[in-house]
């Protein structure tokens, strides 16, 4: 099963990942991170299909997606 991990302190709350997720498993937190932004959080992990669209669209590189303990890289930065 894919695992989505979000680093709350890197997130600036742009909500691009929430819009990009085809399974609608992401939402914005009611809590504020150290930078003063509401950050993205995973609300329904089991529904994740591992497409990595959230990680690809994230401008702050705050999201990592692992599939079966292997992290796939589509782009090398």
PyMOL Python script that loads the backbone (N, CA, C, O; Angstrom):
from pymol import cmd

cmd.read_pdbstr("""\
ATOM      1  N   UNK A   1       0.836  -1.168   0.000  1.00  0.00           N
ATOM      2  CA  UNK A   1       0.000   0.000   0.000  1.00  0.00           C
ATOM      3  C   UNK A   1       0.895   1.250   0.000  1.00  0.00           C
ATOM      4  O   UNK A   1       1.868   1.308   0.751  1.00  0.00           O
ATOM      5  N   UNK A   2       0.579   2.231  -0.820  1.00  0.00           N
ATOM      6  CA  UNK A   2       1.355   3.468  -0.848  1.00  0.00           C
ATOM      7  C   UNK A   2       1.244   4.234   0.466  1.00  0.00           C
ATOM      8  O   UNK A   2       0.228   4.167   1.158  1.00  0.00           O
ATOM      9  N   UNK A   3       2.299   4.957   0.792  1.00  0.00           N
ATOM     10  CA  UNK A   3       2.327   5.759   2.009  1.00  0.00           C
ATOM     11  C   UNK A   3       2.687   7.193   1.646  1.00  0.00           C
ATOM     12  O   UNK A   3       3.741   7.443   1.059  1.00  0.00           O
ATOM     13  N   UNK A   4       1.816   8.133   1.992  1.00  0.00           N
ATOM     14  CA  UNK A   4       2.054   9.553   1.742  1.00  0.00           C
ATOM     15  C   UNK A   4       2.520  10.188   3.041  1.00  0.00           C
ATOM     16  O   UNK A   4       1.852  10.080   4.069  1.00  0.00           O
ATOM     17  N   UNK A   5       3.674  10.853   2.990  1.00  0.00           N
ATOM     18  CA  UNK A   5       4.209  11.547   4.152  1.00  0.00           C
ATOM     19  C   UNK A   5       4.364  13.026   3.804  1.00  0.00           C
ATOM     20  O   UNK A   5       4.977  13.381   2.797  1.00  0.00           O
ATOM     21  N   UNK A   6       3.803  13.874   4.650  1.00  0.00           N
ATOM     22  CA  UNK A   6       3.867  15.314   4.429  1.00  0.00           C
ATOM     23  C   UNK A   6       4.664  15.950   5.561  1.00  0.00           C
ATOM     24  O   UNK A   6       4.382  15.721   6.737  1.00  0.00           O
ATOM     25  N   UNK A   7       5.656  16.746   5.196  1.00  0.00           N
ATOM     26  CA  UNK A   7       6.443  17.483   6.175  1.00  0.00           C
ATOM     27  C   UNK A   7       5.709  18.802   6.440  1.00  0.00           C
ATOM     28  O   UNK A   7       5.763  19.703   5.603  1.00  0.00           O
ATOM     29  N   UNK A   8       5.032  18.936   7.573  1.00  0.00           N
ATOM     30  CA  UNK A   8       4.221  20.127   7.823  1.00  0.00           C
ATOM     31  C   UNK A   8       5.026  21.428   7.833  1.00  0.00           C
ATOM     32  O   UNK A   8       4.496  22.477   7.466  1.00  0.00           O
ATOM     33  N   UNK A   9       6.277  21.378   8.242  1.00  0.00           N
ATOM     34  CA  UNK A   9       7.067  22.604   8.320  1.00  0.00           C
ATOM     35  C   UNK A   9       7.544  23.104   6.959  1.00  0.00           C
ATOM     36  O   UNK A   9       7.933  24.265   6.836  1.00  0.00           O
ATOM     37  N   UNK A  10       7.522  22.259   5.949  1.00  0.00           N
ATOM     38  CA  UNK A  10       7.886  22.685   4.594  1.00  0.00           C
ATOM     39  C   UNK A  10       6.684  23.196   3.814  1.00  0.00           C
ATOM     40  O   UNK A  10       6.847  23.938   2.846  1.00  0.00           O
ATOM     41  N   UNK A  11       5.488  22.812   4.220  1.00  0.00           N
ATOM     42  CA  UNK A  11       4.260  23.145   3.494  1.00  0.00           C
ATOM     43  C   UNK A  11       3.892  24.611   3.702  1.00  0.00           C
ATOM     44  O   UNK A  11       3.927  25.110   4.827  1.00  0.00           O
ATOM     45  N   UNK A  12       3.539  25.301   2.616  1.00  0.00           N
ATOM     46  CA  UNK A  12       3.107  26.696   2.724  1.00  0.00           C
ATOM     47  C   UNK A  12       1.603  26.857   2.524  1.00  0.00           C
ATOM     48  O   UNK A  12       1.101  27.979   2.462  1.00  0.00           O
ATOM     49  N   UNK A  13       0.884  25.744   2.423  1.00  0.00           N
ATOM     50  CA  UNK A  13      -0.570  25.783   2.362  1.00  0.00           C
ATOM     51  C   UNK A  13      -1.141  26.246   1.044  1.00  0.00           C
ATOM     52  O   UNK A  13      -2.201  26.871   1.031  1.00  0.00           O
ATOM     53  N   UNK A  14      -0.486  25.966  -0.065  1.00  0.00           N
ATOM     54  CA  UNK A  14      -0.963  26.413  -1.375  1.00  0.00           C
ATOM     55  C   UNK A  14      -2.161  25.605  -1.886  1.00  0.00           C
ATOM     56  O   UNK A  14      -2.873  26.054  -2.784  1.00  0.00           O
ATOM     57  N   UNK A  15      -2.379  24.432  -1.324  1.00  0.00           N
ATOM     58  CA  UNK A  15      -3.492  23.534  -1.657  1.00  0.00           C
ATOM     59  C   UNK A  15      -3.409  22.923  -3.057  1.00  0.00           C
ATOM     60  O   UNK A  15      -4.394  22.352  -3.525  1.00  0.00           O
ATOM     61  N   UNK A  16      -2.276  23.024  -3.732  1.00  0.00           N
ATOM     62  CA  UNK A  16      -2.140  22.406  -5.055  1.00  0.00           C
ATOM     63  C   UNK A  16      -2.257  20.887  -4.974  1.00  0.00           C
ATOM     64  O   UNK A  16      -2.832  20.264  -5.866  1.00  0.00           O
ATOM     65  N   UNK A  17      -1.723  20.291  -3.923  1.00  0.00           N
ATOM     66  CA  UNK A  17      -1.784  18.836  -3.767  1.00  0.00           C
ATOM     67  C   UNK A  17      -3.220  18.366  -3.528  1.00  0.00           C
ATOM     68  O   UNK A  17      -3.616  17.305  -4.009  1.00  0.00           O
ATOM     69  N   UNK A  18      -3.987  19.147  -2.796  1.00  0.00           N
ATOM     70  CA  UNK A  18      -5.378  18.794  -2.512  1.00  0.00           C
ATOM     71  C   UNK A  18      -6.175  18.748  -3.812  1.00  0.00           C
ATOM     72  O   UNK A  18      -6.996  17.853  -4.009  1.00  0.00           O
ATOM     73  N   UNK A  19      -5.935  19.707  -4.690  1.00  0.00           N
ATOM     74  CA  UNK A  19      -6.636  19.772  -5.972  1.00  0.00           C
ATOM     75  C   UNK A  19      -6.144  18.673  -6.912  1.00  0.00           C
ATOM     76  O   UNK A  19      -6.938  18.118  -7.671  1.00  0.00           O
ATOM     77  N   UNK A  20      -4.857  18.350  -6.876  1.00  0.00           N
ATOM     78  CA  UNK A  20      -4.269  17.385  -7.799  1.00  0.00           C
ATOM     79  C   UNK A  20      -4.606  15.932  -7.482  1.00  0.00           C
ATOM     80  O   UNK A  20      -4.567  15.088  -8.377  1.00  0.00           O
ATOM     81  N   UNK A  21      -4.932  15.626  -6.245  1.00  0.00           N
ATOM     82  CA  UNK A  21      -5.159  14.228  -5.845  1.00  0.00           C
ATOM     83  C   UNK A  21      -6.435  13.671  -6.462  1.00  0.00           C
ATOM     84  O   UNK A  21      -7.522  14.179  -6.187  1.00  0.00           O
ATOM     85  N   UNK A  22      -6.323  12.625  -7.300  1.00  0.00           N
ATOM     86  CA  UNK A  22      -7.516  12.054  -7.929  1.00  0.00           C
ATOM     87  C   UNK A  22      -8.404  11.273  -6.956  1.00  0.00           C
ATOM     88  O   UNK A  22      -9.580  11.049  -7.243  1.00  0.00           O
ATOM     89  N   UNK A  23      -7.867  10.862  -5.829  1.00  0.00           N
ATOM     90  CA  UNK A  23      -8.624  10.096  -4.842  1.00  0.00           C
ATOM     91  C   UNK A  23      -9.171  10.970  -3.717  1.00  0.00           C
ATOM     92  O   UNK A  23      -9.900  10.473  -2.858  1.00  0.00           O
ATOM     93  N   UNK A  24      -8.839  12.240  -3.702  1.00  0.00           N
ATOM     94  CA  UNK A  24      -9.288  13.193  -2.677  1.00  0.00           C
ATOM     95  C   UNK A  24      -8.947  12.707  -1.266  1.00  0.00           C
ATOM     96  O   UNK A  24      -9.799  12.700  -0.378  1.00  0.00           O
ATOM     97  N   UNK A  25      -7.694  12.304  -1.074  1.00  0.00           N
ATOM     98  CA  UNK A  25      -7.282  11.826   0.256  1.00  0.00           C
ATOM     99  C   UNK A  25      -6.563  12.897   1.061  1.00  0.00           C
ATOM    100  O   UNK A  25      -6.196  12.658   2.212  1.00  0.00           O
ATOM    101  N   UNK A  26      -6.354  14.080   0.476  1.00  0.00           N
ATOM    102  CA  UNK A  26      -5.657  15.156   1.159  1.00  0.00           C
ATOM    103  C   UNK A  26      -6.624  16.280   1.506  1.00  0.00           C
ATOM    104  O   UNK A  26      -7.604  16.518   0.800  1.00  0.00           O
ATOM    105  N   UNK A  27      -6.332  16.960   2.599  1.00  0.00           N
ATOM    106  CA  UNK A  27      -7.128  18.107   3.030  1.00  0.00           C
ATOM    107  C   UNK A  27      -6.202  19.040   3.805  1.00  0.00           C
ATOM    108  O   UNK A  27      -5.072  18.676   4.129  1.00  0.00           O
ATOM    109  N   UNK A  28      -6.677  20.215   4.092  1.00  0.00           N
ATOM    110  CA  UNK A  28      -5.887  21.176   4.839  1.00  0.00           C
ATOM    111  C   UNK A  28      -6.146  20.997   6.332  1.00  0.00           C
ATOM    112  O   UNK A  28      -7.281  20.789   6.761  1.00  0.00           O
ATOM    113  N   UNK A  29      -5.078  21.082   7.108  1.00  0.00           N
ATOM    114  CA  UNK A  29      -5.156  20.928   8.553  1.00  0.00           C
ATOM    115  C   UNK A  29      -5.763  22.167   9.190  1.00  0.00           C
ATOM    116  O   UNK A  29      -5.711  23.254   8.614  1.00  0.00           O
ATOM    117  N   UNK A  30      -6.330  22.010  10.354  1.00  0.00           N
ATOM    118  CA  UNK A  30      -6.841  23.134  11.138  1.00  0.00           C
ATOM    119  C   UNK A  30      -5.741  23.738  12.007  1.00  0.00           C
ATOM    120  O   UNK A  30      -5.948  24.763  12.656  1.00  0.00           O
ATOM    121  N   UNK A  31      -4.573  23.100  12.016  1.00  0.00           N
ATOM    122  CA  UNK A  31      -3.438  23.561  12.805  1.00  0.00           C
ATOM    123  C   UNK A  31      -2.499  24.392  11.924  1.00  0.00           C
ATOM    124  O   UNK A  31      -2.538  24.294  10.697  1.00  0.00           O
ATOM    125  N   UNK A  32      -1.670  25.197  12.553  1.00  0.00           N
ATOM    126  CA  UNK A  32      -0.737  26.062  11.844  1.00  0.00           C
ATOM    127  C   UNK A  32       0.687  25.549  12.077  1.00  0.00           C
ATOM    128  O   UNK A  32       1.043  25.161  13.190  1.00  0.00           O
ATOM    129  N   UNK A  33       1.505  25.552  11.000  1.00  0.00           N
ATOM    130  CA  UNK A  33       2.890  25.101  11.138  1.00  0.00           C
ATOM    131  C   UNK A  33       3.773  26.230  11.664  1.00  0.00           C
ATOM    132  O   UNK A  33       3.268  27.303  11.996  1.00  0.00           O
ATOM    133  N   UNK A  34       5.070  26.005  11.743  1.00  0.00           N
ATOM    134  CA  UNK A  34       5.994  26.988  12.314  1.00  0.00           C
ATOM    135  C   UNK A  34       6.130  28.245  11.457  1.00  0.00           C
ATOM    136  O   UNK A  34       6.568  29.286  11.946  1.00  0.00           O
ATOM    137  N   UNK A  35       5.756  28.152  10.185  1.00  0.00           N
ATOM    138  CA  UNK A  35       5.815  29.316   9.305  1.00  0.00           C
ATOM    139  C   UNK A  35       4.520  30.129   9.328  1.00  0.00           C
ATOM    140  O   UNK A  35       4.454  31.208   8.740  1.00  0.00           O
ATOM    141  N   UNK A  36       3.495  29.616  10.005  1.00  0.00           N
ATOM    142  CA  UNK A  36       2.231  30.329  10.105  1.00  0.00           C
ATOM    143  C   UNK A  36       1.213  29.963   9.053  1.00  0.00           C
ATOM    144  O   UNK A  36       0.265  30.715   8.829  1.00  0.00           O
ATOM    145  N   UNK A  37       1.385  28.812   8.392  1.00  0.00           N
ATOM    146  CA  UNK A  37       0.462  28.371   7.358  1.00  0.00           C
ATOM    147  C   UNK A  37      -0.340  27.161   7.835  1.00  0.00           C
ATOM    148  O   UNK A  37       0.131  26.371   8.653  1.00  0.00           O
ATOM    149  N   UNK A  38      -1.563  27.031   7.307  1.00  0.00           N
ATOM    150  CA  UNK A  38      -2.306  25.787   7.460  1.00  0.00           C
ATOM    151  C   UNK A  38      -1.684  24.812   6.469  1.00  0.00           C
ATOM    152  O   UNK A  38      -1.554  25.139   5.289  1.00  0.00           O
ATOM    153  N   UNK A  39      -1.303  23.640   6.916  1.00  0.00           N
ATOM    154  CA  UNK A  39      -0.586  22.696   6.065  1.00  0.00           C
ATOM    155  C   UNK A  39      -1.494  21.552   5.611  1.00  0.00           C
ATOM    156  O   UNK A  39      -2.549  21.305   6.196  1.00  0.00           O
ATOM    157  N   UNK A  40      -1.062  20.862   4.557  1.00  0.00           N
ATOM    158  CA  UNK A  40      -1.806  19.725   4.028  1.00  0.00           C
ATOM    159  C   UNK A  40      -1.636  18.519   4.937  1.00  0.00           C
ATOM    160  O   UNK A  40      -0.603  18.361   5.588  1.00  0.00           O
ATOM    161  N   UNK A  41      -2.653  17.673   4.977  1.00  0.00           N
ATOM    162  CA  UNK A  41      -2.561  16.428   5.746  1.00  0.00           C
ATOM    163  C   UNK A  41      -3.315  15.333   5.007  1.00  0.00           C
ATOM    164  O   UNK A  41      -4.189  15.601   4.183  1.00  0.00           O
ATOM    165  N   UNK A  42      -2.959  14.104   5.317  1.00  0.00           N
ATOM    166  CA  UNK A  42      -3.603  12.932   4.717  1.00  0.00           C
ATOM    167  C   UNK A  42      -4.818  12.578   5.568  1.00  0.00           C
ATOM    168  O   UNK A  42      -4.710  12.434   6.785  1.00  0.00           O
ATOM    169  N   UNK A  43      -5.984  12.438   4.918  1.00  0.00           N
ATOM    170  CA  UNK A  43      -7.184  12.109   5.681  1.00  0.00           C
ATOM    171  C   UNK A  43      -7.669  10.677   5.446  1.00  0.00           C
ATOM    172  O   UNK A  43      -8.358  10.112   6.296  1.00  0.00           O
ATOM    173  N   UNK A  44      -7.315  10.084   4.297  1.00  0.00           N
ATOM    174  CA  UNK A  44      -7.744   8.710   4.008  1.00  0.00           C
ATOM    175  C   UNK A  44      -6.620   7.940   3.320  1.00  0.00           C
ATOM    176  O   UNK A  44      -6.690   7.677   2.120  1.00  0.00           O
ATOM    177  N   UNK A  45      -5.601   7.583   4.068  1.00  0.00           N
ATOM    178  CA  UNK A  45      -4.422   6.901   3.539  1.00  0.00           C
ATOM    179  C   UNK A  45      -4.733   5.624   2.746  1.00  0.00           C
ATOM    180  O   UNK A  45      -4.127   5.417   1.695  1.00  0.00           O
ATOM    181  N   UNK A  46      -5.645   4.762   3.201  1.00  0.00           N
ATOM    182  CA  UNK A  46      -5.883   3.503   2.467  1.00  0.00           C
ATOM    183  C   UNK A  46      -6.383   3.682   1.033  1.00  0.00           C
ATOM    184  O   UNK A  46      -6.252   2.765   0.222  1.00  0.00           O
ATOM    185  N   UNK A  47      -6.946   4.829   0.711  1.00  0.00           N
ATOM    186  CA  UNK A  47      -7.459   5.069  -0.644  1.00  0.00           C
ATOM    187  C   UNK A  47      -6.384   5.525  -1.624  1.00  0.00           C
ATOM    188  O   UNK A  47      -6.663   5.652  -2.817  1.00  0.00           O
ATOM    189  N   UNK A  48      -5.163   5.773  -1.154  1.00  0.00           N
ATOM    190  CA  UNK A  48      -4.079   6.253  -2.009  1.00  0.00           C
ATOM    191  C   UNK A  48      -3.710   5.195  -3.052  1.00  0.00           C
ATOM    192  O   UNK A  48      -3.561   4.018  -2.725  1.00  0.00           O
ATOM    193  N   UNK A  49      -3.564   5.624  -4.310  1.00  0.00           N
ATOM    194  CA  UNK A  49      -3.204   4.709  -5.391  1.00  0.00           C
ATOM    195  C   UNK A  49      -1.729   4.822  -5.781  1.00  0.00           C
ATOM    196  O   UNK A  49      -1.264   4.106  -6.668  1.00  0.00           O
ATOM    197  N   UNK A  50      -0.993   5.722  -5.119  1.00  0.00           N
ATOM    198  CA  UNK A  50       0.441   5.855  -5.365  1.00  0.00           C
ATOM    199  C   UNK A  50       0.798   6.574  -6.654  1.00  0.00           C
ATOM    200  O   UNK A  50       1.876   6.335  -7.197  1.00  0.00           O
ATOM    201  N   UNK A  51      -0.051   7.432  -7.159  1.00  0.00           N
ATOM    202  CA  UNK A  51       0.209   8.114  -8.428  1.00  0.00           C
ATOM    203  C   UNK A  51       1.277   9.202  -8.306  1.00  0.00           C
ATOM    204  O   UNK A  51       1.886   9.578  -9.308  1.00  0.00           O
ATOM    205  N   UNK A  52       1.512   9.709  -7.104  1.00  0.00           N
ATOM    206  CA  UNK A  52       2.508  10.733  -6.803  1.00  0.00           C
ATOM    207  C   UNK A  52       2.206  12.094  -7.396  1.00  0.00           C
ATOM    208  O   UNK A  52       3.093  12.947  -7.435  1.00  0.00           O
ATOM    209  N   UNK A  53       0.996  12.330  -7.856  1.00  0.00           N
ATOM    210  CA  UNK A  53       0.663  13.644  -8.398  1.00  0.00           C
ATOM    211  C   UNK A  53       0.819  14.731  -7.341  1.00  0.00           C
ATOM    212  O   UNK A  53       1.215  15.852  -7.659  1.00  0.00           O
ATOM    213  N   UNK A  54       0.515  14.411  -6.104  1.00  0.00           N
ATOM    214  CA  UNK A  54       0.664  15.383  -5.015  1.00  0.00           C
ATOM    215  C   UNK A  54       2.124  15.779  -4.840  1.00  0.00           C
ATOM    216  O   UNK A  54       2.433  16.959  -4.675  1.00  0.00           O
ATOM    217  N   UNK A  55       3.020  14.800  -4.875  1.00  0.00           N
ATOM    218  CA  UNK A  55       4.448  15.060  -4.697  1.00  0.00           C
ATOM    219  C   UNK A  55       5.036  15.798  -5.899  1.00  0.00           C
ATOM    220  O   UNK A  55       5.919  16.641  -5.739  1.00  0.00           O
ATOM    221  N   UNK A  56       4.557  15.490  -7.078  1.00  0.00           N
ATOM    222  CA  UNK A  56       5.066  16.130  -8.290  1.00  0.00           C
ATOM    223  C   UNK A  56       4.665  17.599  -8.340  1.00  0.00           C
ATOM    224  O   UNK A  56       5.467  18.444  -8.740  1.00  0.00           O
ATOM    225  N   UNK A  57       3.437  17.915  -7.939  1.00  0.00           N
ATOM    226  CA  UNK A  57       2.948  19.288  -8.043  1.00  0.00           C
ATOM    227  C   UNK A  57       3.388  20.176  -6.886  1.00  0.00           C
ATOM    228  O   UNK A  57       3.297  21.400  -6.988  1.00  0.00           O
ATOM    229  N   UNK A  58       3.857  19.596  -5.796  1.00  0.00           N
ATOM    230  CA  UNK A  58       4.228  20.369  -4.612  1.00  0.00           C
ATOM    231  C   UNK A  58       5.458  21.241  -4.889  1.00  0.00           C
ATOM    232  O   UNK A  58       6.537  20.707  -5.147  1.00  0.00           O
ATOM    233  N   UNK A  59       5.317  22.579  -4.839  1.00  0.00           N
ATOM    234  CA  UNK A  59       6.457  23.458  -5.120  1.00  0.00           C
ATOM    235  C   UNK A  59       7.488  23.491  -3.986  1.00  0.00           C
ATOM    236  O   UNK A  59       8.616  23.942  -4.189  1.00  0.00           O
ATOM    237  N   UNK A  60       7.114  23.022  -2.811  1.00  0.00           N
ATOM    238  CA  UNK A  60       8.008  23.072  -1.657  1.00  0.00           C
ATOM    239  C   UNK A  60       8.666  21.735  -1.335  1.00  0.00           C
ATOM    240  O   UNK A  60       9.412  21.635  -0.361  1.00  0.00           O
ATOM    241  N   UNK A  61       8.403  20.712  -2.136  1.00  0.00           N
ATOM    242  CA  UNK A  61       8.940  19.364  -1.923  1.00  0.00           C
ATOM    243  C   UNK A  61       8.624  18.867  -0.518  1.00  0.00           C
ATOM    244  O   UNK A  61       9.469  18.258   0.139  1.00  0.00           O
ATOM    245  N   UNK A  62       7.409  19.128  -0.066  1.00  0.00           N
ATOM    246  CA  UNK A  62       6.992  18.749   1.282  1.00  0.00           C
ATOM    247  C   UNK A  62       6.362  17.367   1.335  1.00  0.00           C
ATOM    248  O   UNK A  62       6.058  16.876   2.422  1.00  0.00           O
ATOM    249  N   UNK A  63       6.155  16.723   0.182  1.00  0.00           N
ATOM    250  CA  UNK A  63       5.434  15.447   0.144  1.00  0.00           C
ATOM    251  C   UNK A  63       6.324  14.348  -0.418  1.00  0.00           C
ATOM    252  O   UNK A  63       6.962  14.520  -1.457  1.00  0.00           O
ATOM    253  N   UNK A  64       6.360  13.219   0.281  1.00  0.00           N
ATOM    254  CA  UNK A  64       7.041  12.011  -0.186  1.00  0.00           C
ATOM    255  C   UNK A  64       6.013  10.897  -0.276  1.00  0.00           C
ATOM    256  O   UNK A  64       5.187  10.732   0.622  1.00  0.00           O
ATOM    257  N   UNK A  65       6.065  10.133  -1.360  1.00  0.00           N
ATOM    258  CA  UNK A  65       5.173   8.991  -1.529  1.00  0.00           C
ATOM    259  C   UNK A  65       6.028   7.746  -1.669  1.00  0.00           C
ATOM    260  O   UNK A  65       6.867   7.661  -2.566  1.00  0.00           O
ATOM    261  N   UNK A  66       5.818   6.784  -0.790  1.00  0.00           N
ATOM    262  CA  UNK A  66       6.538   5.508  -0.849  1.00  0.00           C
ATOM    263  C   UNK A  66       5.548   4.410  -1.207  1.00  0.00           C
ATOM    264  O   UNK A  66       4.426   4.375  -0.701  1.00  0.00           O
ATOM    265  N   UNK A  67       5.977   3.528  -2.078  1.00  0.00           N
ATOM    266  CA  UNK A  67       5.130   2.405  -2.480  1.00  0.00           C
ATOM    267  C   UNK A  67       5.867   1.129  -2.109  1.00  0.00           C
ATOM    268  O   UNK A  67       6.930   0.837  -2.655  1.00  0.00           O
ATOM    269  N   UNK A  68       5.294   0.359  -1.168  1.00  0.00           N
ATOM    270  CA  UNK A  68       5.911  -0.875  -0.688  1.00  0.00           C
ATOM    271  C   UNK A  68       7.339  -0.649  -0.214  1.00  0.00           C
ATOM    272  O   UNK A  68       8.239  -1.432  -0.514  1.00  0.00           O
ATOM    273  N   UNK A  69       7.530   0.432   0.530  1.00  0.00           N
ATOM    274  CA  UNK A  69       8.813   0.798   1.127  1.00  0.00           C
ATOM    275  C   UNK A  69       9.858   1.194   0.096  1.00  0.00           C
ATOM    276  O   UNK A  69      11.041   1.279   0.425  1.00  0.00           O
ATOM    277  N   UNK A  70       9.447   1.436  -1.144  1.00  0.00           N
ATOM    278  CA  UNK A  70      10.346   1.892  -2.186  1.00  0.00           C
ATOM    279  C   UNK A  70       9.846   3.247  -2.664  1.00  0.00           C
ATOM    280  O   UNK A  70       8.670   3.398  -2.994  1.00  0.00           O
ATOM    281  N   UNK A  71      10.728   4.223  -2.700  1.00  0.00           N
ATOM    282  CA  UNK A  71      10.332   5.543  -3.160  1.00  0.00           C
ATOM    283  C   UNK A  71      10.745   5.690  -4.620  1.00  0.00           C
ATOM    284  O   UNK A  71      11.924   5.568  -4.954  1.00  0.00           O
ATOM    285  N   UNK A  72       9.781   5.951  -5.476  1.00  0.00           N
ATOM    286  CA  UNK A  72      10.040   6.114  -6.892  1.00  0.00           C
ATOM    287  C   UNK A  72      10.253   7.580  -7.213  1.00  0.00           C
ATOM    288  O   UNK A  72       9.507   8.438  -6.741  1.00  0.00           O
ATOM    289  N   UNK A  73      11.270   7.873  -8.015  1.00  0.00           N
ATOM    290  CA  UNK A  73      11.576   9.246  -8.418  1.00  0.00           C
ATOM    291  C   UNK A  73      11.269   9.384  -9.906  1.00  0.00           C
ATOM    292  O   UNK A  73      11.853   8.687 -10.736  1.00  0.00           O
ATOM    293  N   UNK A  74      10.352  10.284 -10.233  1.00  0.00           N
ATOM    294  CA  UNK A  74      10.073  10.542 -11.634  1.00  0.00           C
ATOM    295  C   UNK A  74      11.047  11.570 -12.220  1.00  0.00           C
ATOM    296  O   UNK A  74      11.351  11.549 -13.413  1.00  0.00           O
ATOM    297  N   UNK A  75      11.523  12.458 -11.363  1.00  0.00           N
ATOM    298  CA  UNK A  75      12.427  13.503 -11.795  1.00  0.00           C
ATOM    299  C   UNK A  75      13.631  13.532 -10.862  1.00  0.00           C
ATOM    300  O   UNK A  75      13.497  13.309  -9.659  1.00  0.00           O
ATOM    301  N   UNK A  76      14.786  13.802 -11.413  1.00  0.00           N
ATOM    302  CA  UNK A  76      15.953  13.964 -10.546  1.00  0.00           C
ATOM    303  C   UNK A  76      16.200  15.456 -10.403  1.00  0.00           C
ATOM    304  O   UNK A  76      16.320  16.176 -11.394  1.00  0.00           O
ATOM    305  N   UNK A  77      16.275  15.909  -9.162  1.00  0.00           N
ATOM    306  CA  UNK A  77      16.435  17.342  -8.902  1.00  0.00           C
ATOM    307  C   UNK A  77      17.883  17.660  -8.656  1.00  0.00           C
ATOM    308  O   UNK A  77      18.230  18.816  -8.417  1.00  0.00           O
TER     309      UNK A  77
END
""", "prot")
cmd.dss("prot")
cmd.show_as("cartoon", "prot")
cmd.util.cbc("prot")
cmd.orient("prot")
